[in-house]
Amino acid sequence: MMLIQKSGRDRNLDIIGIYHSHPDCEAVPSECDRLAAWSQYSYLIVSVRQGVAQDCLCWTLDEEDQFQREPFQLEPFTVQPST
């Protein structure tokens, strides 16, 4: 994690969140997620059931180190072929 943060700073980028999936579980943070979380980040969690993404929720830690739902919006995008 520290290596990624340094790489981002070296390139003038800000890390604003962390993504991970929960296979065959809800898109809700686990206790393990809470213990490893840093308050400055948003945590995007995708529920994957039988190999298919089902739900995507975003979370942030509050002042008591408890996760709270955070609103977010996914924007569609198209990858342009290189010429």
PyMOL CGO cylinders between C-alpha atoms (Angstrom):
from pymol import cmd
from pymol.cgo import CYLINDER

trace = [
    CYLINDER, 0.00, 0.00, 0.00, 2.81, 2.39, 0.88, 0.3, 1, 1, 1, 1, 1, 1,
    CYLINDER, 2.81, 2.39, 0.88, 4.54, 1.67, -2.46, 0.3, 1, 1, 1, 1, 1, 1,
    CYLINDER, 4.54, 1.67, -2.46, 1.34, 2.52, -4.37, 0.3, 1, 1, 1, 1, 1, 1,
    CYLINDER, 1.34, 2.52, -4.37, 0.90, 5.74, -2.37, 0.3, 1, 1, 1, 1, 1, 1,
    CYLINDER, 0.90, 5.74, -2.37, 4.49, 6.79, -3.09, 0.3, 1, 1, 1, 1, 1, 1,
    CYLINDER, 4.49, 6.79, -3.09, 4.08, 5.97, -6.78, 0.3, 1, 1, 1, 1, 1, 1,
    CYLINDER, 4.08, 5.97, -6.78, 0.91, 8.09, -6.90, 0.3, 1, 1, 1, 1, 1, 1,
    CYLINDER, 0.91, 8.09, -6.90, 2.58, 11.03, -5.16, 0.3, 1, 1, 1, 1, 1, 1,
    CYLINDER, 2.58, 11.03, -5.16, 5.56, 10.80, -7.53, 0.3, 1, 1, 1, 1, 1, 1,
    CYLINDER, 5.56, 10.80, -7.53, 3.11, 11.15, -10.44, 0.3, 1, 1, 1, 1, 1, 1,
    CYLINDER, 3.11, 11.15, -10.44, 1.03, 13.91, -8.78, 0.3, 1, 1, 1, 1, 1, 1,
    CYLINDER, 1.03, 13.91, -8.78, -1.95, 11.57, -8.35, 0.3, 1, 1, 1, 1, 1, 1,
    CYLINDER, -1.95, 11.57, -8.35, -4.26, 11.24, -5.36, 0.3, 1, 1, 1, 1, 1, 1,
    CYLINDER, -4.26, 11.24, -5.36, -5.56, 7.87, -4.24, 0.3, 1, 1, 1, 1, 1, 1,
    CYLINDER, -5.56, 7.87, -4.24, -9.16, 8.45, -3.20, 0.3, 1, 1, 1, 1, 1, 1,
    CYLINDER, -9.16, 8.45, -3.20, -10.38, 4.92, -2.68, 0.3, 1, 1, 1, 1, 1, 1,
    CYLINDER, -10.38, 4.92, -2.68, -9.79, 1.21, -2.66, 0.3, 1, 1, 1, 1, 1, 1,
    CYLINDER, -9.79, 1.21, -2.66, -11.78, -1.41, -4.57, 0.3, 1, 1, 1, 1, 1, 1,
    CYLINDER, -11.78, -1.41, -4.57, -12.24, -5.05, -3.73, 0.3, 1, 1, 1, 1, 1, 1,
    CYLINDER, -12.24, -5.05, -3.73, -14.80, -7.80, -4.18, 0.3, 1, 1, 1, 1, 1, 1,
    CYLINDER, -14.80, -7.80, -4.18, -16.62, -10.13, -1.83, 0.3, 1, 1, 1, 1, 1, 1,
    CYLINDER, -16.62, -10.13, -1.83, -17.14, -13.49, -3.56, 0.3, 1, 1, 1, 1, 1, 1,
    CYLINDER, -17.14, -13.49, -3.56, -20.49, -15.04, -2.68, 0.3, 1, 1, 1, 1, 1, 1,
    CYLINDER, -20.49, -15.04, -2.68, -21.14, -12.40, 0.00, 0.3, 1, 1, 1, 1, 1, 1,
    CYLINDER, -21.14, -12.40, 0.00, -22.89, -9.05, 0.28, 0.3, 1, 1, 1, 1, 1, 1,
    CYLINDER, -22.89, -9.05, 0.28, -21.14, -5.81, -0.74, 0.3, 1, 1, 1, 1, 1, 1,
    CYLINDER, -21.14, -5.81, -0.74, -20.86, -4.89, 2.94, 0.3, 1, 1, 1, 1, 1, 1,
    CYLINDER, -20.86, -4.89, 2.94, -17.56, -4.37, 4.76, 0.3, 1, 1, 1, 1, 1, 1,
    CYLINDER, -17.56, -4.37, 4.76, -16.40, -7.18, 6.99, 0.3, 1, 1, 1, 1, 1, 1,
    CYLINDER, -16.40, -7.18, 6.99, -14.75, -6.75, 10.38, 0.3, 1, 1, 1, 1, 1, 1,
    CYLINDER, -14.75, -6.75, 10.38, -11.44, -7.52, 8.66, 0.3, 1, 1, 1, 1, 1, 1,
    CYLINDER, -11.44, -7.52, 8.66, -12.16, -4.69, 6.20, 0.3, 1, 1, 1, 1, 1, 1,
    CYLINDER, -12.16, -4.69, 6.20, -12.87, -2.32, 9.09, 0.3, 1, 1, 1, 1, 1, 1,
    CYLINDER, -12.87, -2.32, 9.09, -9.71, -3.19, 10.98, 0.3, 1, 1, 1, 1, 1, 1,
    CYLINDER, -9.71, -3.19, 10.98, -7.55, -2.60, 7.88, 0.3, 1, 1, 1, 1, 1, 1,
    CYLINDER, -7.55, -2.60, 7.88, -9.38, 0.54, 6.66, 0.3, 1, 1, 1, 1, 1, 1,
    CYLINDER, -9.38, 0.54, 6.66, -7.96, 4.06, 6.61, 0.3, 1, 1, 1, 1, 1, 1,
    CYLINDER, -7.96, 4.06, 6.61, -10.37, 6.94, 7.20, 0.3, 1, 1, 1, 1, 1, 1,
    CYLINDER, -10.37, 6.94, 7.20, -9.18, 9.05, 4.25, 0.3, 1, 1, 1, 1, 1, 1,
    CYLINDER, -9.18, 9.05, 4.25, -10.30, 6.51, 1.64, 0.3, 1, 1, 1, 1, 1, 1,
    CYLINDER, -10.30, 6.51, 1.64, -13.58, 5.41, 0.12, 0.3, 1, 1, 1, 1, 1, 1,
    CYLINDER, -13.58, 5.41, 0.12, -14.04, 1.64, -0.11, 0.3, 1, 1, 1, 1, 1, 1,
    CYLINDER, -14.04, 1.64, -0.11, -15.87, 0.31, -3.17, 0.3, 1, 1, 1, 1, 1, 1,
    CYLINDER, -15.87, 0.31, -3.17, -17.01, -3.27, -2.58, 0.3, 1, 1, 1, 1, 1, 1,
    CYLINDER, -17.01, -3.27, -2.58, -18.52, -5.47, -5.27, 0.3, 1, 1, 1, 1, 1, 1,
    CYLINDER, -18.52, -5.47, -5.27, -20.59, -8.53, -4.40, 0.3, 1, 1, 1, 1, 1, 1,
    CYLINDER, -20.59, -8.53, -4.40, -19.74, -11.34, -6.84, 0.3, 1, 1, 1, 1, 1, 1,
    CYLINDER, -19.74, -11.34, -6.84, -21.99, -14.39, -6.91, 0.3, 1, 1, 1, 1, 1, 1,
    CYLINDER, -21.99, -14.39, -6.91, -21.12, -17.41, -9.04, 0.3, 1, 1, 1, 1, 1, 1,
    CYLINDER, -21.12, -17.41, -9.04, -18.60, -15.27, -10.95, 0.3, 1, 1, 1, 1, 1, 1,
    CYLINDER, -18.60, -15.27, -10.95, -21.05, -12.45, -11.77, 0.3, 1, 1, 1, 1, 1, 1,
    CYLINDER, -21.05, -12.45, -11.77, -20.95, -8.97, -10.22, 0.3, 1, 1, 1, 1, 1, 1,
    CYLINDER, -20.95, -8.97, -10.22, -24.28, -8.42, -8.47, 0.3, 1, 1, 1, 1, 1, 1,
    CYLINDER, -24.28, -8.42, -8.47, -24.06, -5.28, -6.37, 0.3, 1, 1, 1, 1, 1, 1,
    CYLINDER, -24.06, -5.28, -6.37, -21.61, -2.44, -5.82, 0.3, 1, 1, 1, 1, 1, 1,
    CYLINDER, -21.61, -2.44, -5.82, -21.61, -0.25, -2.72, 0.3, 1, 1, 1, 1, 1, 1,
    CYLINDER, -21.61, -0.25, -2.72, -19.26, 2.43, -1.45, 0.3, 1, 1, 1, 1, 1, 1,
    CYLINDER, -19.26, 2.43, -1.45, -18.27, 2.94, 2.20, 0.3, 1, 1, 1, 1, 1, 1,
    CYLINDER, -18.27, 2.94, 2.20, -16.23, 5.34, 4.33, 0.3, 1, 1, 1, 1, 1, 1,
    CYLINDER, -16.23, 5.34, 4.33, -15.15, 5.26, 7.97, 0.3, 1, 1, 1, 1, 1, 1,
    CYLINDER, -15.15, 5.26, 7.97, -16.77, 7.70, 10.39, 0.3, 1, 1, 1, 1, 1, 1,
    CYLINDER, -16.77, 7.70, 10.39, -15.17, 9.28, 13.48, 0.3, 1, 1, 1, 1, 1, 1,
    CYLINDER, -15.17, 9.28, 13.48, -15.90, 6.13, 15.53, 0.3, 1, 1, 1, 1, 1, 1,
    CYLINDER, -15.90, 6.13, 15.53, -14.16, 3.88, 12.96, 0.3, 1, 1, 1, 1, 1, 1,
    CYLINDER, -14.16, 3.88, 12.96, -17.48, 2.45, 11.76, 0.3, 1, 1, 1, 1, 1, 1,
    CYLINDER, -17.48, 2.45, 11.76, -18.34, 2.14, 8.07, 0.3, 1, 1, 1, 1, 1, 1,
    CYLINDER, -18.34, 2.14, 8.07, -21.07, 4.35, 6.67, 0.3, 1, 1, 1, 1, 1, 1,
    CYLINDER, -21.07, 4.35, 6.67, -22.60, 4.09, 3.18, 0.3, 1, 1, 1, 1, 1, 1,
    CYLINDER, -22.60, 4.09, 3.18, -21.29, 6.71, 0.81, 0.3, 1, 1, 1, 1, 1, 1,
    CYLINDER, -21.29, 6.71, 0.81, -23.24, 7.80, -2.27, 0.3, 1, 1, 1, 1, 1, 1,
    CYLINDER, -23.24, 7.80, -2.27, -21.49, 7.37, -5.61, 0.3, 1, 1, 1, 1, 1, 1,
    CYLINDER, -21.49, 7.37, -5.61, -22.33, 7.25, -9.27, 0.3, 1, 1, 1, 1, 1, 1,
    CYLINDER, -22.33, 7.25, -9.27, -20.74, 5.10, -11.95, 0.3, 1, 1, 1, 1, 1, 1,
    CYLINDER, -20.74, 5.10, -11.95, -20.21, 6.86, -15.24, 0.3, 1, 1, 1, 1, 1, 1,
    CYLINDER, -20.21, 6.86, -15.24, -20.28, 4.76, -18.42, 0.3, 1, 1, 1, 1, 1, 1,
    CYLINDER, -20.28, 4.76, -18.42, -17.26, 5.04, -20.66, 0.3, 1, 1, 1, 1, 1, 1,
    CYLINDER, -17.26, 5.04, -20.66, -16.08, 3.63, -23.95, 0.3, 1, 1, 1, 1, 1, 1,
    CYLINDER, -16.08, 3.63, -23.95, -12.55, 2.56, -24.68, 0.3, 1, 1, 1, 1, 1, 1,
    CYLINDER, -12.55, 2.56, -24.68, -11.41, 4.04, -27.98, 0.3, 1, 1, 1, 1, 1, 1,
    CYLINDER, -11.41, 4.04, -27.98, -9.25, 1.76, -30.14, 0.3, 1, 1, 1, 1, 1, 1,
    CYLINDER, -9.25, 1.76, -30.14, -5.74, 3.07, -30.66, 0.3, 1, 1, 1, 1, 1, 1,
    CYLINDER, -5.74, 3.07, -30.66, -4.71, 3.92, -34.18, 0.3, 1, 1, 1, 1, 1, 1,
]
cmd.load_cgo(trace, "trace")
